[in-house]
Amino acid sequence: MIKRYRSTFVLFLGLLQVGVPLFAAQAPVPEPFREFNPASRYTINYAELNVLLKKTVVDVGRSDREKADPIQAKTGTRMKPNVKRSTVNEGNRFTYEIFGGDPETQQVMLDIQKVLETIPSEAPLKYFSRDEQLAYWLNLYNVTLINQVIKVYPERKLKKLLEGKHSILKQKLLNVSGIPLSLDDIQYTILMQNYERNPLVMYGLYQGIIGGPNIRKSAYTAENVQRNLVSNAIEFINSNRGTYSKNEKVFRASSLYDRNRVYFPNFQQDLKKHLLIFLEGPEKAELKASTTIKPDISDWTVTDLYGSYPELGGSLADNSAALLDSVQSVSSGNINSEGQFLQFGSNHSYASNKLIQKSSPSSYVSPELITYLQEIKVKQDAYNREHGTVTVEELGEVTKEEAAESGPGEDEKD
């Protein structure tokens, strides 16, 4: 059961839990991901992911709904990048520039994904609370999405990557507890069913594009996941990439909602109710007065800092939409308590002093839980020995030398 938010959101969650009909032909949640322990105090530690996000995510702040100034081409060229002035200044940025074309730094993100992917094999998710599991799935989804964007970077427009039958969201990119999973499996099977089709969940699923929910500067945890989802919803809905008043009758909304109609069975009515909970300013009255919501706002531009823009006579450098001032938030030579640092050079190179130490899944999980699981294994081993049973894990492989030392088997006697 999802925790209650502040009183503003309690009624909304209640409506979600009792008023959303079941949808036909939906795959069941795989067995390893169904159970949870509401009383669990076990946690997953995302210290390494936090270090990376802190150094690579630029927080641009809340939208003021102002359009960016027109980009003027420099002398000597008539070319200039095509940007959506209403949204180009919005949304947090991930500095893909420092990963592009650099296998060593790309491996940093891949290692984090692999560790997250294997945690449930070391510590089954059933031992964690629902909020701890929610944070886990959001973090795994986002890290995997980032790795897929890194592969195609500096591609600027990601629509082909995210839509269509070859979308990365549909590919079985992960294997968790022995079960192949796509990012859509995580969102539309596991998260949708385990969290009662709560549309707030989609605001935690980063899409790599300006027209999607924010990537945050820290990992989700059981402690912060609920308030951070609300924060992301408020930020997105009160931005030009989330909502925009077109005229007295038509209110525009993001195409994100069109792609996620499954959260809004009675689309117009349910989406309007959802947006009104979080919408602020004059747009709230405009939405109330409107008769139609048109979900057609899109910006498929990658959320890099500025590296995917062609250097057309340096025209971006003079434009407020370039977000160059934001680089100060990831200043060169910034060192943390572990002696890890990220440095920007003239070519946006990534210089690190072991930014992320390689670790095992157990280093991410509460030591108390590891001890508990070890105790369970000891008891299981004792039971197996007493009753003459074994598990696959106990068999392992036997070398020729070990076989020779143990003597002939039953089939070789006589």
C-alpha positions as CSV (number, residue, x, y, z in Angstrom):
1,M,0.0,0.0,0.0
2,I,1.4,3.4,-1.0
3,K,2.0,5.8,1.9
4,R,-0.3,8.7,2.2
5,Y,0.9,12.1,1.0
6,R,-0.1,15.4,2.5
7,S,-3.8,15.9,2.8
8,T,-3.9,17.5,-0.7
9,F,-3.2,14.1,-2.3
10,V,-5.0,11.7,0.0
11,L,-8.4,11.9,-1.8
12,F,-6.7,11.4,-5.1
13,L,-5.0,8.2,-4.0
14,G,-8.2,6.9,-2.5
15,L,-10.0,7.4,-5.9
16,L,-7.2,5.5,-7.6
17,Q,-7.5,2.5,-5.3
18,V,-11.2,2.0,-5.6
19,G,-12.2,3.6,-8.9
20,V,-9.8,2.2,-11.5
21,P,-11.2,-0.8,-13.5
22,L,-9.1,-3.8,-14.4
23,F,-7.7,-4.1,-17.9
24,A,-8.0,-7.2,-19.9
25,A,-5.1,-9.4,-21.2
26,Q,-2.5,-8.0,-18.9
27,A,0.4,-10.3,-18.1
28,P,0.6,-11.3,-14.4
29,V,3.5,-9.9,-12.2
30,P,6.2,-12.6,-12.2
31,E,6.2,-14.6,-9.0
32,P,9.5,-13.2,-7.5
33,F,8.2,-9.7,-7.7
34,R,4.7,-10.2,-6.1
35,E,5.4,-10.3,-2.4
36,F,6.5,-7.6,0.0
37,N,7.0,-7.1,3.7
38,P,5.2,-4.0,4.9
39,A,7.1,-4.1,8.2
40,S,10.5,-4.5,6.7
41,R,13.3,-2.1,7.7
42,Y,15.8,-3.5,5.3
43,T,17.1,-1.0,2.7
44,I,19.0,-0.9,-0.5
45,N,22.0,1.5,-0.5
46,Y,22.5,3.6,-3.6
47,A,25.6,5.5,-2.5
48,E,27.5,4.9,-5.8
49,L,24.5,5.8,-8.0
50,N,24.1,9.0,-5.9
51,V,27.7,9.9,-6.5
52,L,27.2,9.6,-10.3
53,L,23.9,11.4,-10.4
54,K,25.2,14.3,-8.3
55,K,28.0,14.8,-10.8
56,T,26.2,14.3,-14.0
57,V,22.7,15.8,-13.6
58,V,22.2,19.5,-13.9
59,D,19.1,20.8,-12.1
60,V,17.7,23.7,-14.1
61,G,14.9,24.5,-11.6
62,R,11.2,25.0,-12.1
63,S,9.9,26.3,-15.4
64,D,8.8,29.9,-15.6
65,R,6.9,29.1,-18.8
66,E,8.9,31.8,-20.7
67,K,9.9,31.0,-24.2
68,A,13.6,31.0,-25.1
69,D,14.9,33.8,-27.2
70,P,15.3,33.1,-31.0
71,I,18.6,31.6,-31.9
72,Q,20.6,33.9,-34.2
73,A,23.1,32.3,-36.6
74,K,26.7,33.7,-36.4
75,T,28.3,35.6,-39.1
76,G,29.6,33.3,-41.8
77,T,26.7,30.8,-41.7
78,R,22.9,30.9,-42.1
79,M,22.5,27.6,-40.3
80,K,21.1,27.3,-36.8
81,P,19.8,24.4,-34.8
82,N,16.0,23.8,-34.7
83,V,14.8,24.0,-31.1
84,K,11.4,24.3,-29.5
85,R,11.6,27.6,-27.9
86,S,8.7,26.9,-25.5
87,T,10.4,23.9,-23.9
88,V,14.1,24.0,-24.7
89,N,15.0,25.7,-21.3
90,E,13.0,23.1,-19.3
91,G,13.9,19.8,-17.7
92,N,17.0,18.7,-15.8
93,R,19.9,17.7,-18.0
94,F,22.1,14.6,-17.9
95,T,25.6,15.3,-19.2
96,Y,25.7,12.7,-21.9
97,E,28.7,14.6,-23.4
98,I,31.1,13.1,-21.0
99,F,30.1,9.5,-21.8
100,G,29.9,9.7,-25.7
101,G,32.7,7.7,-27.4
102,D,34.4,6.9,-24.1
103,P,34.2,3.1,-23.4
104,E,35.8,3.5,-19.9
105,T,33.2,6.0,-18.6
106,Q,30.4,4.1,-20.3
107,Q,31.4,1.0,-18.4
108,V,30.8,2.9,-15.2
109,M,27.1,3.2,-15.9
110,L,26.9,-0.4,-17.2
111,D,28.5,-1.7,-14.0
112,I,25.9,0.1,-11.9
113,Q,23.1,-1.3,-14.1
114,K,24.5,-4.8,-13.7
115,V,24.8,-4.6,-9.9
116,L,21.2,-3.3,-9.6
117,E,20.0,-6.0,-12.0
118,T,21.5,-8.8,-9.8
119,I,20.5,-7.5,-6.3
120,P,17.2,-9.5,-6.2
121,S,19.2,-12.7,-6.8
122,E,21.3,-11.9,-3.7
123,A,18.4,-10.5,-1.6
124,P,14.9,-11.4,-2.9
125,L,12.6,-8.4,-3.2
126,K,9.9,-10.1,-1.0
127,Y,12.0,-9.1,2.1
128,F,11.6,-5.4,1.3
129,S,8.7,-3.0,1.7
130,R,6.6,-1.8,-1.2
131,D,8.3,1.7,-1.2
132,E,11.8,0.1,-1.1
133,Q,10.8,-2.0,-4.1
134,L,9.3,1.0,-5.9
135,A,12.6,2.9,-5.5
136,Y,14.5,-0.1,-6.7
137,W,12.5,-0.5,-9.9
138,L,12.6,3.2,-10.7
139,N,16.4,3.3,-10.3
140,L,16.9,0.2,-12.4
141,Y,14.7,1.6,-15.1
142,N,16.4,5.0,-15.2
143,V,20.0,3.6,-15.2
144,T,19.1,1.2,-18.0
145,L,17.4,4.0,-20.1
146,I,20.5,6.2,-19.6
147,N,22.7,3.4,-20.9
148,Q,20.6,2.9,-24.0
149,V,20.7,6.7,-24.8
150,I,24.5,6.7,-24.3
151,K,24.7,4.0,-27.0
152,V,23.1,6.3,-29.6
153,Y,24.5,9.6,-28.4
154,P,25.0,12.2,-29.9
155,E,21.7,11.5,-31.6
156,R,19.5,14.5,-30.8
157,K,16.0,13.3,-31.4
158,L,15.0,10.1,-29.6
159,K,11.5,9.4,-31.0
160,K,12.7,6.4,-33.0
161,L,14.5,5.1,-30.0
162,L,11.4,5.3,-27.8
163,E,8.5,4.5,-30.1
164,G,7.6,1.8,-32.6
165,K,8.1,-2.0,-32.7
166,H,11.9,-1.7,-32.3
167,S,11.6,0.7,-29.3
168,I,14.2,0.1,-26.6
169,L,11.3,0.1,-24.1
170,K,10.0,-3.2,-25.6
171,Q,13.3,-5.0,-25.8
172,K,14.3,-7.6,-23.1
173,L,17.3,-5.6,-21.9
174,L,17.3,-7.0,-18.3
175,N,17.4,-10.3,-16.5
176,V,16.2,-10.0,-12.9
177,S,15.9,-13.1,-10.7
178,G,16.2,-15.2,-13.9
179,I,13.3,-13.4,-15.6
180,P,14.0,-11.5,-18.9
181,L,12.4,-8.0,-18.6
182,S,11.9,-5.0,-20.8
183,L,11.4,-1.5,-19.5
184,D,7.8,-1.7,-20.5
185,D,7.5,-4.9,-18.4
186,I,8.7,-2.9,-15.4
187,Q,6.3,0.0,-16.0
188,Y,3.2,-1.7,-17.3
189,T,3.3,-5.1,-15.6
190,I,5.3,-4.8,-12.3
191,L,4.7,-1.2,-11.3
192,M,1.2,-0.8,-12.7
193,Q,-0.1,-3.9,-10.8
194,N,1.9,-3.6,-7.6
195,Y,1.0,0.1,-7.2
196,E,-2.7,0.0,-8.2
197,R,-2.2,1.8,-11.5
198,N,-1.1,5.0,-9.8
199,P,-0.2,7.6,-12.5
200,L,2.3,9.2,-10.2
201,V,4.7,6.3,-10.9
202,M,5.2,7.5,-14.5
203,Y,6.8,10.7,-13.2
204,G,9.7,8.6,-11.8
205,L,10.4,7.0,-15.2
206,Y,13.0,9.1,-17.0
207,Q,12.7,9.0,-20.8
208,G,15.9,10.7,-21.8
209,I,14.0,13.5,-23.5
210,I,13.0,17.1,-22.7
211,G,9.4,16.2,-23.1
212,G,9.5,13.6,-20.3
213,P,9.7,13.6,-16.5
214,N,12.9,14.9,-14.8
215,I,15.9,12.9,-14.0
216,R,16.8,13.7,-10.4
217,K,20.2,14.5,-8.8
218,S,19.9,11.6,-6.4
219,A,18.6,8.0,-6.4
220,Y,15.1,7.1,-5.3
221,T,14.9,5.5,-1.8
222,A,12.0,4.2,0.3
223,E,12.3,7.3,2.3
224,N,12.1,9.8,-0.5
225,V,10.3,8.1,-3.3
226,Q,6.8,9.3,-2.6
227,R,7.6,13.0,-2.1
228,N,9.9,12.9,-5.1
229,L,7.3,11.5,-7.4
230,V,4.9,14.3,-6.2
231,S,7.7,16.8,-6.8
232,N,8.3,15.5,-10.3
233,A,4.6,15.6,-11.1
234,I,4.3,19.2,-9.9
235,E,7.4,20.3,-11.9
236,F,6.3,18.6,-15.1
237,I,2.7,19.6,-15.0
238,N,3.6,23.2,-14.3
239,S,5.9,23.5,-17.3
240,N,5.3,24.1,-21.0
241,R,6.3,20.6,-21.8
242,G,3.6,19.3,-19.5
243,T,0.6,21.6,-20.0
244,Y,-0.2,24.6,-22.1
245,S,-3.4,26.6,-22.5
246,K,-4.3,26.8,-26.2
247,N,-7.6,28.7,-26.1
248,E,-10.8,28.9,-24.0
249,K,-12.0,25.4,-25.1
250,V,-8.8,23.5,-25.7
251,F,-6.2,22.8,-23.1
252,R,-3.0,21.2,-24.4
253,A,-1.1,18.5,-22.5
254,S,2.0,16.4,-23.0
255,S,1.9,13.5,-25.4
256,L,3.3,11.5,-22.4
257,Y,-0.3,11.2,-21.3
258,D,-1.4,10.0,-24.7
259,R,1.2,7.3,-24.5
260,N,0.0,6.4,-21.0
261,R,-3.7,6.3,-21.5
262,V,-3.8,3.1,-19.5
263,Y,-3.5,5.2,-16.3
264,F,-6.6,7.2,-17.4
265,P,-9.4,4.8,-18.4
266,N,-11.9,7.7,-19.0
267,F,-9.2,9.7,-20.6
268,Q,-10.6,13.3,-20.7
269,Q,-12.3,13.1,-17.3
270,D,-9.5,11.2,-15.5
271,L,-6.6,13.3,-16.9
272,K,-8.4,16.5,-16.1
273,K,-8.9,15.4,-12.5
274,H,-5.3,14.4,-12.3
275,L,-3.9,17.6,-13.7
276,L,-6.1,19.8,-11.5
277,I,-4.5,18.3,-8.4
278,F,-1.1,19.6,-9.2
279,L,-1.7,22.5,-11.6
280,E,-0.9,26.0,-10.3
281,G,-1.3,29.6,-11.6
282,P,-3.7,30.8,-14.2
283,E,-3.5,27.5,-16.1
284,K,-5.6,25.8,-13.4
285,A,-8.6,28.1,-14.1
286,E,-8.0,27.7,-17.9
287,L,-8.1,23.9,-17.5
288,K,-11.3,24.0,-15.5
289,A,-12.9,26.2,-18.2
290,S,-11.8,24.0,-21.1
291,T,-13.9,21.3,-22.7
292,T,-11.1,19.3,-24.3
293,I,-7.6,18.2,-23.4
294,K,-5.4,17.8,-26.5
295,P,-2.3,15.6,-25.6
296,D,-0.1,16.8,-28.4
297,I,2.9,18.6,-26.7
298,S,6.1,16.8,-27.6
299,D,9.8,17.5,-27.4
300,W,11.9,14.4,-28.3
301,T,15.2,16.2,-27.9
302,V,17.8,14.4,-25.7
303,T,18.3,16.0,-22.3
304,D,22.0,16.5,-22.8
305,L,23.7,19.8,-21.8
306,Y,24.6,21.1,-25.2
307,G,26.8,18.6,-26.9
308,S,24.3,17.2,-29.4
309,Y,23.8,20.6,-31.0
310,P,26.0,21.1,-34.1
311,E,28.5,23.8,-33.6
312,L,27.1,26.2,-36.1
313,G,29.4,29.2,-35.8
314,G,28.9,29.0,-32.0
315,S,25.4,30.3,-32.3
316,L,24.2,28.4,-29.2
317,A,26.9,29.9,-27.0
318,D,25.1,33.2,-27.2
319,N,21.6,31.8,-26.6
320,S,20.0,31.5,-23.2
321,A,18.5,28.2,-24.3
322,A,22.0,26.6,-24.3
323,L,21.9,26.3,-20.5
324,L,25.7,26.9,-20.4
325,D,25.4,28.7,-17.0
326,S,24.2,25.4,-15.5
327,V,27.7,23.9,-15.9
328,Q,28.7,25.7,-12.7
329,S,26.6,23.2,-10.7
330,V,29.1,20.5,-11.8
331,S,32.2,22.5,-11.4
332,S,35.6,21.1,-12.4
333,G,37.6,19.3,-9.8
334,N,34.7,18.8,-7.4
335,I,35.8,16.1,-5.0
336,N,33.6,14.1,-2.6
337,S,34.5,12.4,0.7
338,E,35.7,9.3,-1.0
339,G,38.2,11.2,-3.1
340,Q,36.1,10.8,-6.2
341,F,35.8,13.6,-8.7
342,L,34.4,14.6,-12.1
343,Q,36.2,17.1,-14.3
344,F,35.1,18.9,-17.4
345,G,37.7,19.7,-20.0
346,S,37.5,21.7,-23.2
347,N,36.4,18.5,-25.0
348,H,34.0,17.6,-22.2
349,S,36.2,14.6,-21.3
350,Y,35.4,12.6,-18.2
351,A,38.4,12.4,-15.8
352,S,37.8,10.3,-12.7
353,N,39.8,8.9,-9.8
354,K,37.8,5.7,-9.4
355,L,34.5,7.6,-9.6
356,I,32.6,4.4,-8.9
357,Q,34.3,1.5,-7.2
358,K,33.3,-1.9,-8.6
359,S,31.1,-3.6,-6.0
360,S,28.9,-6.7,-5.6
361,P,25.2,-6.7,-5.1
362,S,25.6,-7.4,-1.4
363,S,27.3,-4.0,-0.9
364,Y,24.0,-2.4,-1.9
365,V,21.8,-4.3,0.6
366,S,21.4,-3.9,4.3
367,P,24.0,-6.0,6.2
368,E,21.2,-7.1,8.5
369,L,19.3,-8.6,5.6
370,I,22.4,-10.4,4.3
371,T,23.0,-11.9,7.8
372,Y,19.3,-12.9,7.9
373,L,19.5,-14.6,4.5
374,Q,22.8,-16.4,5.5
375,E,21.0,-17.7,8.6
376,I,18.2,-19.0,6.5
377,K,20.6,-20.8,4.2
378,V,22.4,-22.4,7.2
379,K,19.0,-23.8,8.4
380,Q,18.1,-25.0,4.8
381,D,21.5,-26.7,4.5
382,A,21.0,-28.5,7.8
383,Y,17.5,-29.6,6.8
384,N,18.8,-30.8,3.5
385,R,21.6,-32.9,5.1
386,E,19.1,-34.4,7.6
387,H,16.6,-35.3,5.0
388,G,19.1,-36.3,2.3
389,T,18.1,-33.5,-0.2
390,V,20.3,-31.1,-2.1
391,T,19.9,-28.0,-4.1
392,V,21.3,-27.1,-7.5
393,E,23.5,-24.5,-6.0
394,E,25.1,-27.1,-3.7
395,L,26.1,-29.4,-6.5
396,G,28.5,-27.1,-8.4
397,E,31.2,-28.4,-10.7
398,V,33.8,-31.1,-9.8
399,T,37.3,-31.1,-11.4
400,K,38.9,-34.3,-12.6
401,E,41.4,-34.0,-9.7
402,E,38.6,-33.9,-7.2
403,A,36.9,-36.8,-8.8
404,A,40.0,-38.9,-8.7
405,E,40.6,-38.1,-5.0
406,S,37.1,-39.1,-4.1
407,G,37.5,-42.6,-5.6
408,P,35.2,-44.5,-8.0
409,G,31.6,-43.8,-8.2
410,E,28.8,-46.4,-7.7
411,D,28.7,-47.2,-11.4
412,E,32.5,-48.0,-11.4
413,K,32.6,-50.4,-8.5
414,D,33.0,-54.2,-9.2
